[in-house]
Amino acid sequence: MPTLKKYNLIGEEIGQVEIDQVLIDAQANTQMVKDYIVALRANARQWSASTKTRSEVKHSTKKPHPQKGQGRARQGSLVSPQYRGGGRVFGPRPKVDQHVKVNQKERKAAIRFLIAEKFRAHRVWLIEDTQLAAPRTKAIVDFLKRLDLGGRVLFLGEGTFVEVETEGKVQRVSVSSAKHSHFVKSIQNLPKAEFMLASNISGYDVMVARDMILTESALHELNEWLG
């Protein structure tokens, strides 16, 4: 079984962790992955861009100039599109129900494949945890320099779950937690670093990141979700 080196936040190697082969060998149809990413980007749009047509523009109804006698083209109103401040022709209008549905199996398959690509490119790193006594950006900068990491970096941490029993069934429910708060504050001033919970990632987040840095618990969470 393949292994991954584990580091602390100082950048020192402190051990190795076995990786499930499923996360490395995952394959997917490339067209499906492309459709998934396009759907994500489309769903991120607000679809609220709006322009006014000539019937909606408030302007004087006075004729711009006499109909005849000046040798100019006849004009009837200042709200015409050719005038500054006039209505727009075929301008963007708010759209309704533009959401693109993504099948959950396809979503998991695409994310699994994109993460596997990172593993195969040796762009996945493992850290022990994200525990910091206080926010310290310099500690994260030194850590990235120690591992010689440049470009966009995605940090993944584990979520906090509680077991809730409803109608005789026990379910794990994600709850908010402040255990990553110091770490998140430490990377806020780093323009190319982002932190997310492993259960909240999307394929686009994985794709745009050059390197992924996971906590050991986040790796197990991903393995449980995608493995």
LOFI-475681 format. One record per residue (C-alpha): residue in one letter; x, y, z. Coordinates in steps of 0.05 Angstrom, whole numbers, padded with zeros to 5 digits, always signed. Example, Ala and Ser with C-alpha at 12.3 -4.5 7.8 and 13.67 -1.06 7.14 Angstrom:
A+00246-00090+00156 S+00273-00021+00143 
// end
This chain:
M+00000+00000+00000 P+00029+00069-00018 T+00049+00116+00037 L+00053+00192+00045 K+00102+00229+00088 K+00073+00267+00147 Y+00100+00334+00171 N+00089+00380+00230 L+00077+00454+00221 I+00151+00467+00229 G+00164+00428+00165 E+00197+00368+00198 E+00180+00297+00175 I+00149+00259+00233 G+00125+00195+00201 Q+00088+00162+00144 V+00015+00147+00132 E-00014+00093+00087 I-00058+00117+00030 D-00118+00078+00004 Q-00102+00055-00067 V-00172+00076-00089 L-00154+00150-00080 I-00094+00142-00125 D-00120+00097-00180 A-00187+00132-00190 Q-00207+00143-00262 A-00265+00181-00294 N-00291+00201-00362 T-00257+00266-00380 Q-00319+00294-00413 M-00358+00281-00349 V-00305+00318-00308 K-00308+00377-00357 D-00384+00379-00354 Y-00380+00379-00278 I-00331+00438-00276 V-00372+00477-00326 A-00435+00465-00285 L-00400+00489-00222 R-00378+00554-00255 A-00447+00565-00285 N-00481+00554-00218 A-00434+00605-00186 R-00463+00660-00229 Q-00516+00706-00199 W-00554+00716-00264 S-00575+00784-00237 A-00545+00830-00291 S-00599+00876-00316 T-00603+00933-00366 K-00661+00978-00384 T-00697+00977-00449 R-00722+01041-00481 S-00790+01031-00448 E-00758+01031-00379 V-00711+01091-00387 K-00737+01155-00356 H-00721+01213-00402 S-00752+01274-00433 T-00803+01259-00487 K-00782+01321-00525 K-00762+01310-00597 P-00685+01318-00602 H-00688+01364-00662 P-00738+01385-00716 Q-00761+01331-00763 K-00741+01371-00825 G-00699+01430-00847 Q-00631+01412-00815 G-00608+01357-00861 R-00603+01308-00803 A-00634+01240-00795 R-00702+01242-00763 Q-00703+01224-00689 G-00763+01216-00645 S-00738+01207-00574 L-00675+01211-00530 V-00689+01142-00502 S-00670+01111-00568 P-00610+01064-00562 Q-00565+01107-00606 Y-00566+01163-00554 R-00523+01166-00492 G-00567+01145-00433 G-00617+01112-00479 G-00644+01042-00474 R-00602+00981-00489 V-00617+00933-00546 F-00610+00859-00529 G-00575+00876-00463 P-00568+00826-00406 R-00632+00812-00367 P-00642+00772-00303 K-00652+00699-00317 V-00694+00650-00277 D-00678+00578-00260 Q-00610+00573-00293 H-00583+00523-00243 V-00549+00462-00274 K-00563+00398-00236 V-00502+00355-00220 N-00512+00281-00206 Q-00482+00262-00139 K-00447+00200-00166 E-00416+00241-00221 R-00395+00295-00171 K-00360+00243-00127 A-00327+00210-00187 A-00301+00277-00213 I-00273+00298-00145 R-00242+00230-00135 F-00208+00233-00203 L-00182+00304-00192 I-00153+00285-00124 A-00122+00223-00155 E-00089+00268-00207 K-00057+00307-00150 F-00032+00243-00118 R-00003+00218-00183 A+00032+00285-00194 H+00060+00283-00123 R+00024+00347-00105 V-00008+00322-00040 W+00024+00335+00028 L+00004+00312+00097 I+00008+00350+00162 E-00005+00325+00232 D-00057+00378+00250 T-00072+00452+00245 Q-00065+00468+00319 L-00033+00535+00333 A-00029+00570+00400 A-00043+00636+00367 P-00050+00663+00295 R+00019+00667+00263 T+00025+00680+00189 K+00101+00675+00192 A+00096+00603+00217 I+00056+00583+00155 V+00102+00622+00108 D+00163+00586+00138 F+00127+00519+00132 L+00113+00530+00058 K+00185+00552+00046 R+00211+00491+00083 L+00172+00445+00036 D+00190+00489-00024 L+00117+00501-00043 G+00099+00558-00089 G+00036+00575-00126 R-00035+00565-00102 V-00042+00520-00041 L-00106+00488-00014 F-00106+00468+00060 L-00158+00416+00080 G-00178+00404+00152 E-00225+00355+00184 G-00295+00375+00205 T-00328+00365+00272 F-00385+00315+00275 V-00435+00293+00328 E-00479+00231+00326 V-00553+00246+00329 E-00607+00193+00336 T-00671+00206+00299 E-00727+00155+00292 G-00682+00099+00315 K-00627+00116+00265 V-00559+00146+00284 Q-00533+00199+00237 R-00469+00239+00237 V-00482+00313+00233 S-00430+00366+00219 V-00427+00422+00270 S-00389+00487+00272 S-00323+00487+00310 A-00267+00536+00325 K-00210+00486+00326 H-00182+00512+00260 S-00194+00586+00276 H-00121+00605+00291 F-00097+00569+00229 V-00149+00603+00185 K-00129+00671+00212 S-00056+00654+00198 I-00067+00645+00124 Q-00116+00702+00112 N-00060+00749+00089 L-00031+00697+00041 P-00062+00711-00027 K-00050+00641-00056 A-00070+00600+00005 E-00140+00577+00022 F-00169+00533+00077 M-00230+00489+00072 L-00261+00431+00108 A-00252+00365+00071 S-00327+00354+00067 N-00338+00421+00033 I-00290+00417-00025 S-00310+00418-00098 G-00273+00394-00159 Y-00258+00466-00179 D-00222+00479-00113 V-00179+00418-00125 M-00166+00435-00198 V-00142+00507-00188 A-00095+00489-00130 R-00024+00471-00148 D-00014+00434-00082 M-00060+00403-00031 I-00041+00400+00043 L-00086+00356+00086 T-00088+00339+00159 E-00086+00265+00174 S-00157+00266+00199 A-00180+00302+00135 L-00148+00247+00094 H-00188+00194+00132 E-00250+00236+00122 L-00238+00240+00047 N-00224+00166+00045 E-00289+00151+00080 W-00328+00198+00035 L-00296+00180-00033 G-00263+00113-00021 
// end
